[in-house]
Amino acid sequence: MPDPAAPELDPSQKRWAFGAAGLFLLAVGFLGFSANTGILMPFAIGWVALQIFGYVGALKMAKGDFAHPLFKSQVLLHVIAVMLLIVTIVRSTQ
């Protein structure tokens, strides 16, 4: 039974929330890998912290709207971080 206090999200809000959650899980997984191997530890810690403070701040300013442009830009910022991480890994293996 859904919580009556929680508003129903439209499909666009669900997509952006799912994208943010996926990126956060990826960051936490990379933090676990980094803690195990010691590789890129400062980046892994900083990325998780940046996501926590960034998503919370963006949602506060957007008044809980996951489809707000501020929240979308926060998600795309972390997509760029994933791309930079991939490029760094590819360049280090060549």
N, C-alpha and C positions, 0 to 999 in steps of 0.2 A: 504494500500500500504506500503510495507516494506521500511524502511529507507535505502537509497543507501549507506550511510556512515557506517552502521552497518554490520559487516560480518555475514554470515549465520553460525549458530552453528551446529556441527554434533551431532548425537544422544547421544554420550557419554558426551559431554559438556553440553547438555541440562539436562541430568540426574543429573550430579553433581551440576549444578546451581539450579535445582529444589530441590535437597536435602538440599543445603545450605539455600535456601529461606524458606523451611519448618522448618528447625531448628531455623532460626531467628524468624519466626512467633511464634514458640513454646516458645522461650525465651521471646519475648515481651508479650505473653499471660501470662506466668508465672510471669513476672514483674507486670502486672496488678493485678493478683491474690495476689501477695505478697504485693503490695501497699494497697490493700483493707483489707487484714488480718493482715499485719505486720509480717508474717512468712517468714523467710529466706530472708529478704530484702537485706542484703549485697551481698548474693550469686546472687540474681536476677539482681541487678544493675551491678555487676561485670561480670556476664555472657553475658549480652547484650553488655557491653563495650568491652569485650574480642572478641566477634563476630565481632563487627564493625571494630575494629582495626586489627583483625586477617584476616578477609576476604579482606579488602582493601589492607593490606600489601602483602598478598599472591597473590592477583591479579596483583598488581604492579610488583612484582618480576617475576610472571609467564607471564607477558606481555598480560594479558587479557585471558589467556587460562584456561578455567574452568576444563579441564581434566588434567592439570599439576599436578605432584605428590605433589607439595607443597600445592596447593589448596585442593587436596584430603585429605592430612593429616590434614588440618585445619578442614575440614568437619568431619572427623573421630574423631578428638579431641572433637568436640561438641557432637558427638554421645556418647562418653564416659561420658561427663558431664551429658547427659540425663540419662544414666544408673546409675551414682552416685546419681542423684536426686531421681530416682525411688527407689533405695536401701535405701536411707535415709528416704523416706516417708514410705516404707514398714516396716523398722526397728522401726520407731517411733510409728507405729500403733499396734505393737505387745505387 
